[in-house]
Amino acid sequence: MASRLVCLIWGHAVDNRKFIAEGRACTRCGKTILRDDPAPVRIGHTLSCFLSHHTYEPVGVRDGHTEYGCVQCGHPLLFPLDADPYSARNRFQKRVRYACGLFGHRVHRVGERNGGVEYACHCGHSFVHQPDRRSLVRHPLACVLLGHWVTFVRPRGAFGEYACVTCGHPFLFANRRSRLSKAA
């Protein structure tokens, strides 16, 4: 009962490491979430990643960018192939760039997909479903305080891609037995 109340207040807890072994259920209350359908799901922030660091592994190459996914929270990174500081690594840890979160992400256009424009910051943070001609993307206060309302975007190999309907923040949530490591 208490865990359901916490999820109601803070949003559901996600963990790709557990999704790989057990399927996509909230790691706090146990409710099955993220079914690759259009139903919105509220997820909370994974504070251990935000306050310490994300652990990333390569997901693939697309639109002239290398994409990485956090093995725990599903946060992706997107770097141009010619400016990828992690291209020689199969796994790395990266702290959140708090300055971008506070002052906004200075973004470049990656391409059009799924009915919107995708942008990426030099820090690697990407945003989908954004209006065209953006150069600065900020996190809305609602998302910062309450988490993200995410909906399914499309399947991406071993992942389901989701994006926040408010700010466009994408997430890569692992399917059972995906190629992201089982231990972070």
Secondary structure, 3 states (H helix, E strand, C coil): CHHHHHHHHHCECCCHHHHHHHCCECCCCCCECCCCCCCCEEECCCHHHHHCCEEEEEEEEECCEEEEEECCCCCEEEEEHHHCCCCCCCCEEECCCHHHHHHCEEEEEEEEECCEEEEEECCCCEEEEECCCCCEECCCHHHHHHCEEEEEEEEECCEEEEEECCCCCEEEEECCCCCCCCCC
